[in-house]
Amino acid sequence: GEIPADTESLVRLSNITLSNNNLPSTILFFDALNQLDKTKEAEQVTWLPFQLSRNVRVICSVINDTPCHRSLAKRNDSPKEIFCGPLDLMSRREIVDQVLTKFNKRLDNKQMELLLSKEASANPLWLSIACEELRVFGLFSKVTEMIKGLADGLLELLEQVLTRFEAESGGHLMVATLCLLECSRHGLLERELLELLGEDEALKPPSQEEYMGKGPTNLQKISAESNYSEKDTDESLANDLSKKLHVEVEETYRKTDFEEKKTLSDEKVDDTKSTRNKREPLPAVKWAVVFRALKPFLRPCGDSGEGRLDFYHRAMSKAVRKKYFKSGSEDYRKFLYTWWHGKLASYFETVENHDRKAEELPYHLERLLDHSRLARCLLEWPVFEKLAMDEFNMELLRSWRKAGGYVTAATLYTQSLKNLVSGKATYEEIADKKWKVARFLCSAGQYEIAEQLSQEAIDLENDYLGSRQEKLANLYELLTDIKAEVSKLAGFISPKDCYKHYDIVQIGLKAIDLRKMLQGDENKYHLGLIELRVSFHYGAFYKSRRNHKGLTPSKARKESGIHSQNALQIFQELGDIGHLAEANLNTGMYVYEEMTPEQLK
């Protein structure tokens, strides 16, 4: 079947698949878990099923005592651990022989002993890099001297390799490639890298002497001018529907130069935009020299078909930082990072691939502390829609914290939606964007505006869009979530709030009725979530000990039990252990008498 696009659905699918005892014998290998993104989900390894089929085995490598390792070790069914120490002498010798024999080369006994006498040779990565250096070394008579000169440390050896690359394979283009990859968020597509390198002579940051001679302030100004023309962006924005929104952003950050810049003619704006988007890639003959040298240290990843390039090991990243970003004064080191992030920000502002723009541009603008440009980036609908997806929502929240806060985000997105309504957008587009903005604002704690936008989208569905079942189910579920989050602000269940729980239940029941008419595991999952929500608020109503509009505490308690059982059944079928626990908690809290054996169980 189709692979889910969002992480949460993918995790559910993997849990169901890997816990199925009908699955054929399967072995999964995960290398370097500690190199996953520094997120809570990654470090707690929640994506790896707690319960595996008897036909499934999972083998992971991870650095000892890292968050990933500790999370796995704490599992009830803890995995078997095998400590992998340094390479023994026999293994080292075998690796060297195998690698060099492939290229019809070998070391004599004295040279082998000299190489393996280095302390770092117990590290397989150091050893493989050393063998690669020996492989490409052309003077047989000086191999012994070459071995003596190999640095006895992984980062130090990599620095030697980088120095050789500069001298033999591209000079400043090699340095630019390494710095651009290091400053990118998750690597670069080969096409992107070629277009960035196409500037060629403009890819040389000022030296420390130039930096000190011209002064940090002037050089920062020069860097900003070379990496980004604010005038270009303002003129481009002034020529589309979002110009009103742009004014809102500029007012938010107390900038006053928009009016004098927006008078440029439409023709000039179009010319400026087309010129700015046009980039000549680095000629293939120049790129071949750089790529041939770097290829052993790069890993292509992703499913784009053209390959995303990044360092295949963190050690290479550390070596690049040490060699190119940690020399000179502290101010100069900061300037270098700013300079390269500026290059990348300038590039990604003009790309047409909105997924890549959403992935990279906010990251670089955050590093540049350019909050105005960051806000404008987040207000572009394609960027927002990508980042508003479940797996990226935390990134969107983080970016808005840096770009002015959630109140600012609510104000600007509301204005942007008004511009859509007054423009040529269809009712379908407006309803969809109102739903997405409301979801984001709910997660940002802006409940009043989120509720208003949800209700407006529901009205559009009912009045103009034929009351589409799935869309209405999504909207009523969201409205239930918003009101439920507002109810949590009270901190405890109060009798006077019984009407709030009643309202949440009524909206939730509408969502349930709509979900029951829809098919598929995704709808079943959302049905389980709303059953959980309704169960909880029926239970909260029961705890309030009040009657409201014909609903009594005893009836609410009974309904809470029914909906928690519905949720239990759904999440058992889906193999969702976390939500199963939540459904059991609802049952224990609201169905059984306090401190009874049934409740404690």
C-alpha positions as CSV (number, residue, x, y, z in Angstrom):
1,G,0.0,0.0,0.0
2,E,0.9,3.7,0.0
3,I,3.5,4.8,2.5
4,P,2.1,7.4,4.9
5,A,3.6,10.9,4.4
6,D,3.6,12.0,8.1
7,T,5.8,10.5,10.8
8,E,3.0,9.6,13.3
9,S,1.1,7.5,10.7
10,L,4.3,5.9,9.6
11,V,5.1,4.9,13.2
12,R,1.6,3.4,13.6
13,L,2.1,1.5,10.4
14,S,5.5,0.1,11.5
15,N,4.1,-0.9,14.9
16,I,1.2,-2.8,13.3
17,T,3.5,-4.4,10.7
18,L,6.4,-5.4,12.9
19,S,4.2,-6.8,15.6
20,N,2.3,-9.1,13.2
21,N,3.2,-12.7,13.8
22,N,2.3,-13.5,10.1
23,L,5.2,-11.4,8.9
24,P,7.9,-13.4,7.2
25,S,11.3,-13.6,9.0
26,T,12.7,-10.1,9.0
27,I,16.0,-8.6,10.3
28,L,16.3,-4.8,10.5
29,F,19.6,-3.0,10.9
30,F,19.8,0.6,12.2
31,D,23.3,2.1,12.3
32,A,24.3,5.0,14.6
33,L,21.0,5.8,16.3
34,N,22.8,8.5,18.2
35,Q,23.1,10.4,14.9
36,L,19.3,10.9,14.5
37,D,17.9,14.4,14.9
38,K,18.0,15.8,18.4
39,T,14.3,15.5,19.0
40,K,12.4,13.9,21.9
41,E,10.9,11.2,19.7
42,A,14.3,10.3,18.2
43,E,16.1,10.2,21.5
44,Q,13.4,8.2,23.2
45,V,13.2,5.8,20.2
46,T,9.4,5.9,20.4
47,W,9.4,5.0,16.7
48,L,10.8,1.5,17.3
49,P,7.9,-0.8,18.4
50,F,7.9,-2.0,22.0
51,Q,6.4,-5.3,21.0
52,L,7.9,-7.2,18.0
53,S,6.7,-10.2,16.2
54,R,8.4,-13.5,17.0
55,N,9.7,-13.4,13.4
56,V,11.4,-10.0,13.7
57,R,14.8,-9.1,15.0
58,V,16.2,-5.6,15.2
59,I,20.0,-4.8,15.4
60,C,21.0,-1.3,16.4
61,S,24.4,0.4,16.8
62,V,24.6,3.3,19.2
63,I,27.3,5.1,21.2
64,N,27.2,4.0,24.9
65,D,25.3,6.1,27.4
66,T,23.7,8.4,24.8
67,P,20.0,9.3,25.2
68,C,19.1,6.7,22.6
69,H,21.0,4.0,24.4
70,R,19.6,4.8,27.8
71,S,16.0,4.8,26.4
72,L,16.4,1.3,24.8
73,A,18.1,0.0,28.0
74,K,15.2,1.1,30.2
75,R,12.6,-0.8,28.2
76,N,10.7,-3.5,30.1
77,D,11.8,-6.1,27.5
78,S,15.4,-4.7,27.4
79,P,17.5,-5.6,24.4
80,K,20.6,-7.8,24.5
81,E,23.7,-5.5,24.6
82,I,27.1,-6.4,23.0
83,F,29.9,-3.9,23.7
84,C,32.0,-3.3,20.7
85,G,35.5,-2.3,21.8
86,P,38.6,-1.2,19.7
87,L,39.8,-3.3,16.9
88,D,42.2,-6.0,17.8
89,L,45.5,-6.3,15.9
90,M,44.5,-9.2,13.7
91,S,41.3,-7.4,12.6
92,R,43.2,-4.2,11.8
93,R,45.7,-6.2,9.7
94,E,42.9,-8.0,7.8
95,I,41.1,-4.7,7.1
96,V,44.3,-3.1,5.7
97,D,45.0,-6.1,3.5
98,Q,41.5,-6.3,2.1
99,V,41.2,-2.6,1.3
100,L,44.6,-2.3,-0.4
101,T,44.4,-5.7,-2.2
102,K,41.3,-4.4,-4.1
103,F,43.6,-1.9,-5.8
104,N,46.6,-4.2,-6.3
105,K,48.5,-2.6,-3.4
106,R,50.1,-4.0,-0.3
107,L,52.3,-3.0,2.6
108,D,55.4,-4.9,3.6
109,N,55.7,-6.1,7.2
110,K,57.6,-3.0,8.4
111,Q,55.1,-0.6,6.9
112,M,52.2,-2.7,8.3
113,E,53.7,-2.6,11.8
114,L,54.4,1.1,11.5
115,L,50.8,1.8,10.5
116,L,49.2,-0.4,13.2
117,S,51.5,1.0,15.9
118,K,49.5,4.2,15.7
119,E,47.0,4.3,18.6
120,A,44.2,5.6,16.3
121,S,44.5,2.5,14.1
122,A,42.2,0.7,16.6
123,N,39.4,3.0,15.3
124,P,37.9,1.4,12.1
125,L,37.1,4.8,10.6
126,W,40.6,6.1,11.1
127,L,42.0,2.9,9.6
128,S,39.7,3.1,6.5
129,I,40.7,6.7,5.9
130,A,44.4,6.0,6.3
131,C,44.1,3.1,3.8
132,E,42.4,5.5,1.3
133,E,45.2,8.0,1.7
134,L,47.7,5.2,1.1
135,R,45.8,4.1,-1.9
136,V,45.9,7.4,-3.7
137,F,49.5,8.1,-2.7
138,G,51.5,7.8,-5.9
139,L,55.2,7.5,-4.8
140,F,55.9,3.9,-3.8
141,S,59.4,4.8,-2.6
142,K,58.0,7.2,0.0
143,V,55.1,5.2,1.4
144,T,57.0,4.6,4.7
145,E,57.4,8.4,5.1
146,M,53.8,8.8,4.2
147,I,52.7,6.4,7.0
148,K,55.0,8.2,9.5
149,G,53.3,11.5,8.6
150,L,49.7,10.2,9.1
151,A,48.2,12.1,12.1
152,D,47.5,9.8,15.1
153,G,44.0,11.0,15.7
154,L,40.8,10.9,13.7
155,L,40.0,14.6,13.4
156,E,43.7,15.4,12.8
157,L,43.9,12.9,10.0
158,L,40.7,14.3,8.4
159,E,42.2,17.8,8.6
160,Q,45.3,16.4,6.7
161,V,42.9,14.9,4.1
162,L,41.1,18.3,3.7
163,T,44.4,20.1,3.3
164,R,45.3,17.7,0.5
165,F,41.9,18.2,-1.1
166,E,42.3,21.9,-1.2
167,A,45.8,21.6,-2.8
168,E,44.8,19.0,-5.4
169,S,41.0,19.2,-6.0
170,G,39.4,22.6,-6.4
171,G,41.0,25.0,-4.0
172,H,38.4,27.6,-2.8
173,L,35.6,25.5,-4.5
174,M,36.5,22.6,-2.3
175,V,36.4,24.8,0.8
176,A,33.0,26.3,-0.3
177,T,31.5,22.9,-0.9
178,L,32.6,21.7,2.6
179,C,31.3,24.9,4.3
180,L,28.0,24.9,2.5
181,L,27.4,21.3,3.4
182,E,28.4,21.9,7.0
183,C,26.0,25.0,7.3
184,S,23.1,23.3,5.5
185,R,20.4,21.8,7.7
186,H,20.2,18.3,6.3
187,G,22.6,18.3,3.3
188,L,22.0,19.7,-0.2
189,L,20.7,18.3,-3.4
190,E,23.4,18.0,-6.0
191,R,21.6,20.5,-8.2
192,E,21.4,23.0,-5.3
193,L,25.1,22.7,-4.6
194,L,26.0,23.2,-8.2
195,E,23.9,26.4,-8.4
196,L,25.4,27.7,-5.2
197,L,28.9,26.9,-6.4
198,G,28.1,28.7,-9.7
199,E,29.0,32.0,-8.1
200,D,32.5,30.7,-7.9
201,E,34.7,33.8,-7.2
202,A,32.0,35.2,-4.9
203,L,32.4,32.2,-2.6
204,K,35.5,33.5,-0.8
205,P,34.7,35.0,2.6
206,P,36.9,37.9,3.7
207,S,40.1,36.8,5.5
208,Q,40.6,37.6,9.1
209,E,43.0,40.4,8.1
210,E,40.3,41.9,5.9
211,Y,37.8,41.4,8.7
212,M,40.0,43.2,11.2
213,G,41.1,45.9,8.7
214,K,37.6,46.9,7.5
215,G,36.0,46.3,10.9
216,P,33.3,43.8,11.9
217,T,30.4,46.3,11.4
218,N,31.4,47.2,7.8
219,L,32.1,43.6,6.9
220,Q,28.7,42.4,8.3
221,K,27.1,45.1,6.1
222,I,29.1,43.9,3.0
223,S,28.2,40.3,3.8
224,A,24.5,41.2,4.1
225,E,24.6,43.1,0.8
226,S,26.3,40.3,-1.1
227,N,24.0,37.6,0.3
228,Y,20.6,39.3,0.2
229,S,19.1,42.3,-1.4
230,E,16.2,43.5,0.8
231,K,15.1,45.8,-1.9
232,D,14.7,42.9,-4.3
233,T,12.5,41.0,-1.9
234,D,10.4,44.1,-1.0
235,E,9.8,44.9,-4.7
236,S,8.8,41.3,-5.4
237,L,6.4,41.3,-2.4
238,A,4.9,44.5,-3.5
239,N,3.8,42.9,-6.8
240,D,1.5,40.2,-5.3
241,L,-1.5,39.8,-3.1
242,S,0.6,39.6,0.0
243,K,1.8,43.2,-0.1
244,K,-0.7,44.2,2.6
245,L,0.6,41.4,4.7
246,H,4.1,42.5,4.1
247,V,3.3,45.9,5.5
248,E,1.9,44.2,8.5
249,V,5.2,42.4,9.0
250,E,7.2,45.5,8.6
251,E,5.0,47.4,11.0
252,T,5.4,44.6,13.5
253,Y,9.1,45.0,13.5
254,R,9.0,48.8,13.3
255,K,10.5,49.1,9.8
256,T,9.7,52.1,7.7
257,D,11.4,51.6,4.4
258,F,8.6,49.6,2.6
259,E,6.7,52.5,1.2
260,E,9.6,54.1,-0.6
261,K,10.5,50.8,-2.1
262,K,7.1,49.6,-3.3
263,T,6.8,52.2,-6.1
264,L,8.9,50.3,-8.6
265,S,7.0,49.5,-11.8
266,D,5.6,46.0,-12.4
267,E,7.9,45.5,-15.4
268,K,11.0,46.2,-13.3
269,V,9.8,43.9,-10.5
270,D,9.3,41.0,-13.0
271,D,12.8,41.7,-14.5
272,T,14.3,41.8,-11.0
273,K,12.6,38.6,-10.0
274,S,13.6,36.6,-13.1
275,T,17.2,37.8,-12.8
276,R,17.4,36.9,-9.2
277,N,16.0,33.4,-9.8
278,K,18.4,32.7,-12.7
279,R,21.6,31.0,-11.5
280,E,24.2,29.4,-13.7
281,P,25.4,26.1,-12.2
282,L,29.1,25.3,-11.7
283,P,30.4,23.7,-15.0
284,A,30.5,19.9,-14.8
285,V,34.2,19.8,-15.4
286,K,35.0,21.8,-12.3
287,W,32.4,19.9,-10.2
288,A,33.9,16.5,-11.3
289,V,37.2,17.4,-9.7
290,V,35.7,18.4,-6.3
291,F,33.2,15.5,-6.3
292,R,35.7,12.8,-7.2
293,A,37.8,13.7,-4.2
294,L,34.9,14.1,-1.7
295,K,32.9,11.1,-2.9
296,P,34.3,8.6,-0.3
297,F,33.2,11.0,2.5
298,L,29.7,11.8,1.2
299,R,26.4,9.9,1.4
300,P,23.6,10.5,-1.0
301,C,20.2,10.2,0.8
302,G,16.5,11.0,0.2
303,D,14.2,9.8,-2.5
304,S,14.4,12.8,-4.8
305,G,16.1,10.8,-7.5
306,E,19.0,13.3,-7.8
307,G,20.5,12.5,-4.5
308,R,21.0,14.8,-1.4
309,L,24.7,15.1,-0.5
310,D,25.9,15.2,3.1
311,F,28.8,14.0,5.2
312,Y,28.5,10.3,5.8
313,H,30.0,10.5,9.3
314,R,29.8,13.2,12.0
315,A,33.6,13.1,12.3
316,M,33.9,14.7,8.9
317,S,31.5,17.5,10.0
318,K,33.6,18.0,13.2
319,A,36.8,18.2,11.1
320,V,35.3,20.8,8.8
321,R,34.2,22.9,11.7
322,K,37.6,22.6,13.3
323,K,39.5,23.5,10.2
324,Y,37.3,26.2,8.6
325,F,35.3,27.7,11.4
326,K,37.5,27.6,14.5
327,S,40.5,29.7,13.5
328,G,40.9,33.3,14.4
329,S,39.1,35.4,16.9
330,E,35.7,34.6,18.3
331,D,34.1,37.5,16.4
332,Y,35.6,36.3,13.2
333,R,34.4,32.7,13.7
334,K,30.9,34.0,14.3
335,F,31.2,36.1,11.1
336,L,32.2,33.1,9.0
337,Y,29.1,31.2,10.1
338,T,27.0,34.2,9.4
339,W,28.6,34.6,5.9
340,W,27.8,31.0,4.8
341,H,24.3,30.9,6.4
342,G,23.7,34.2,4.5
343,K,24.7,32.5,1.2
344,L,22.3,29.7,1.8
345,A,19.5,31.9,2.9
346,S,19.8,34.1,-0.2
347,Y,19.7,31.0,-2.4
348,F,16.7,29.3,-0.7
349,E,14.7,32.5,-0.8
350,T,14.5,32.1,-4.6
351,V,14.0,28.3,-5.1
352,E,10.8,27.0,-6.6
353,N,10.9,23.7,-4.6
354,H,8.7,24.8,-1.6
355,D,9.5,21.6,0.4
356,R,13.2,22.4,0.3
357,K,12.6,26.0,1.0
358,A,10.5,25.2,4.0
359,E,13.2,22.8,5.2
360,E,16.2,25.0,4.8
361,L,15.3,28.7,4.7
362,P,13.8,29.2,8.2
363,Y,16.8,27.4,9.7
364,H,19.3,29.8,8.1
365,L,17.2,32.9,8.9
366,E,17.1,31.8,12.5
367,R,20.9,31.5,12.5
368,L,21.2,35.0,11.0
369,L,18.8,36.4,13.7
370,D,16.9,38.0,10.8
371,H,13.4,38.0,12.4
372,S,11.7,40.1,9.7
373,R,12.7,37.9,6.8
374,L,11.9,34.8,8.9
375,A,8.4,36.1,9.5
376,R,7.9,36.8,5.8
377,C,9.1,33.3,5.0
378,L,6.7,31.6,7.4
379,L,3.8,33.6,6.0
380,E,4.3,32.2,2.5
381,W,1.5,29.7,2.1
382,P,3.5,26.8,0.6
383,V,6.1,27.2,3.4
384,F,3.4,27.3,6.1
385,E,1.5,24.3,4.7
386,K,4.6,22.2,4.7
387,L,5.7,23.2,8.2
388,A,2.1,23.0,9.6
389,M,2.1,19.2,8.9
390,D,2.2,17.1,12.0
391,E,5.8,16.0,11.7
392,F,7.1,19.6,11.3
393,N,4.7,21.5,13.5
394,M,7.3,21.8,16.3
395,E,9.7,23.5,13.9
396,L,7.0,26.0,12.9
397,L,6.3,26.7,16.6
398,R,10.0,27.2,17.3
399,S,10.5,29.5,14.3
400,W,7.6,31.7,15.4
401,R,9.0,32.0,18.9
402,K,12.1,33.5,17.2
403,A,10.1,35.6,14.7
404,G,8.0,37.5,17.1
405,G,5.9,35.1,19.1
406,Y,2.5,33.3,18.8
407,V,0.4,36.4,19.2
408,T,2.3,38.0,16.3
409,A,1.7,34.8,14.3
410,A,-2.0,34.8,15.0
411,T,-2.3,38.5,13.9
412,L,-0.4,38.0,10.7
413,Y,-2.0,34.7,9.6
414,T,-5.4,36.3,10.3
415,Q,-4.5,39.2,8.0
416,S,-3.2,36.8,5.4
417,L,-6.5,34.9,5.4
418,K,-8.4,38.2,5.0
419,N,-6.2,38.9,1.9
420,L,-7.2,35.5,0.5
421,V,-10.9,36.2,1.0
422,S,-10.5,39.6,-0.8
423,G,-8.5,38.1,-3.6
424,K,-9.2,35.3,-6.1
425,A,-9.0,32.3,-3.8
426,T,-11.8,29.7,-4.0
427,Y,-14.0,28.8,-1.0
428,E,-12.3,25.4,-0.9
429,E,-8.8,27.0,-0.6
430,I,-10.0,29.4,2.0
431,A,-11.7,26.7,4.1
432,D,-8.6,24.5,3.9
433,K,-6.2,27.2,4.9
434,K,-8.5,28.3,7.8
435,W,-8.4,24.7,9.1
436,K,-4.6,24.5,8.8
437,V,-4.1,27.9,10.5
438,A,-6.6,27.0,13.2
439,R,-4.7,23.7,13.9
440,F,-1.4,25.5,14.2
441,L,-2.8,28.3,16.4
442,C,-4.4,25.7,18.7
443,S,-0.9,24.1,19.2
444,A,0.4,27.6,19.8
445,G,-2.2,28.3,22.5
446,Q,-4.1,31.0,20.5
447,Y,-7.4,29.3,21.2
448,E,-9.8,32.2,20.7
449,I,-8.7,32.9,17.1
450,A,-8.3,29.1,16.4
451,E,-11.9,28.5,17.4
452,Q,-13.2,31.4,15.3
453,L,-11.3,30.2,12.2
454,S,-12.6,26.6,12.8
455,Q,-16.2,27.8,13.0
456,E,-15.8,30.0,9.9
457,A,-14.4,27.0,8.0
458,I,-17.4,24.9,9.1
459,D,-19.7,27.6,7.9
460,L,-18.0,27.6,4.5
461,E,-18.3,23.8,4.3
462,N,-22.0,23.9,5.1
463,D,-22.9,26.9,3.0
464,Y,-20.8,26.6,-0.1
465,L,-18.9,23.3,-0.3
466,G,-21.6,20.6,0.1
467,S,-20.8,19.6,3.7
468,R,-18.0,17.2,2.7
469,Q,-17.8,14.4,5.4
470,E,-14.1,14.1,5.9
471,K,-13.5,17.9,5.9
472,L,-16.3,18.4,8.5
473,A,-15.0,15.5,10.6
474,N,-11.6,17.1,10.6
475,L,-13.1,20.5,11.6
476,Y,-15.3,19.2,14.3
477,E,-12.4,17.1,15.7
478,L,-10.3,20.3,15.7
479,L,-13.0,22.3,17.4
480,T,-13.3,19.6,20.0
481,D,-9.6,19.8,20.6
482,I,-9.6,23.6,20.9
483,K,-12.4,23.7,23.5
484,A,-10.8,20.8,25.4
485,E,-7.5,22.6,25.6
486,V,-9.3,25.7,26.9
487,S,-10.9,23.6,29.5
488,K,-7.5,22.4,30.7
489,L,-6.6,25.9,31.6
490,A,-8.8,25.7,34.7
491,G,-6.4,23.1,36.0
492,F,-9.1,21.0,37.8
493,I,-12.7,19.9,37.4
494,S,-15.1,22.4,38.8
495,P,-19.0,22.0,39.1
496,K,-19.5,25.4,37.5
497,D,-17.7,24.2,34.3
498,C,-20.1,21.3,33.6
499,Y,-21.6,23.2,30.7
500,K,-18.1,23.4,29.0
501,H,-17.7,19.7,29.2
502,Y,-21.2,19.3,27.8
503,D,-20.4,21.5,24.8
504,I,-17.2,19.6,24.1
505,V,-19.1,16.3,24.2
506,Q,-21.7,17.6,21.7
507,I,-19.1,18.8,19.2
508,G,-17.2,15.5,19.7
509,L,-20.3,13.4,19.0
510,K,-20.7,15.2,15.6
511,A,-17.1,14.3,14.7
512,I,-17.7,10.7,15.8
513,D,-20.8,10.4,13.6
514,L,-18.9,11.7,10.6
515,R,-15.8,9.5,11.2
516,K,-18.0,6.4,11.4
517,M,-19.0,6.9,7.8
518,L,-15.4,7.1,6.6
519,Q,-13.0,4.2,5.8
520,G,-9.3,3.5,6.3
521,D,-6.9,3.2,9.2
522,E,-6.2,6.9,9.3
523,N,-9.9,7.6,9.9
524,K,-10.1,4.8,12.4
525,Y,-7.2,6.3,14.3
526,H,-8.9,9.8,14.4
527,L,-12.1,8.1,15.5
528,G,-10.2,6.5,18.4
529,L,-8.8,9.9,19.4
530,I,-12.2,11.6,19.4
531,E,-13.7,8.7,21.3
532,L,-11.0,9.2,23.9
533,R,-11.7,12.9,24.1
534,V,-15.5,12.4,24.4
535,S,-14.9,9.7,27.1
536,F,-12.8,12.1,29.2
537,H,-15.2,15.0,29.0
538,Y,-18.2,12.7,29.8
539,G,-16.2,11.6,32.8
540,A,-15.4,15.2,33.8
541,F,-19.1,16.1,33.5
542,Y,-19.8,13.1,35.8
543,K,-17.3,14.4,38.4
544,S,-18.9,17.9,38.4
545,R,-22.1,16.3,39.9
546,R,-24.4,18.7,38.0
547,N,-27.3,18.2,35.6
548,H,-27.2,20.2,32.3
549,K,-29.7,20.1,29.4
550,G,-31.0,16.7,30.3
551,L,-27.6,15.1,30.9
552,T,-27.2,13.7,34.4
553,P,-24.0,12.6,36.2
554,S,-25.0,8.9,36.1
555,K,-25.7,9.0,32.4
556,A,-22.5,10.8,31.7
557,R,-20.6,8.1,33.6
558,K,-22.2,5.4,31.6
559,E,-21.4,7.2,28.3
560,S,-17.8,7.7,29.4
561,G,-17.4,4.0,29.8
562,I,-19.0,3.3,26.4
563,H,-16.7,5.7,24.6
564,S,-13.5,4.5,26.5
565,Q,-14.4,0.9,25.4
566,N,-14.8,2.1,21.8
567,A,-11.4,3.7,22.0
568,L,-9.8,0.6,23.6
569,Q,-11.1,-1.6,20.8
570,I,-9.8,0.8,18.1
571,F,-6.3,1.1,19.5
572,Q,-6.0,-2.6,20.2
573,E,-6.7,-3.2,16.5
574,L,-4.2,-0.5,15.5
575,G,-1.5,-1.7,18.0
576,D,-1.2,1.8,19.5
577,I,0.0,1.1,23.1
578,G,0.2,4.7,24.1
579,H,-3.4,5.5,23.4
580,L,-4.5,2.1,24.8
581,A,-3.0,3.3,28.1
582,E,-4.9,6.5,27.9
583,A,-8.2,4.7,27.3
584,N,-7.6,2.4,30.3
585,L,-6.9,5.5,32.4
586,N,-10.2,7.0,31.4
587,T,-11.9,3.7,32.3
588,G,-10.2,3.6,35.7
589,M,-10.9,7.2,36.5
590,Y,-14.6,7.4,35.6
591,V,-16.2,4.0,35.3
592,Y,-15.1,2.3,38.5
593,E,-15.5,3.4,42.1
594,E,-12.4,5.0,43.7
595,M,-9.9,2.6,45.2
596,T,-11.7,-0.5,44.2
597,P,-9.7,-3.5,42.8
598,E,-11.3,-2.9,39.4
599,Q,-10.0,0.7,39.3
600,L,-6.5,-0.2,40.6
601,K,-6.2,-2.9,37.9
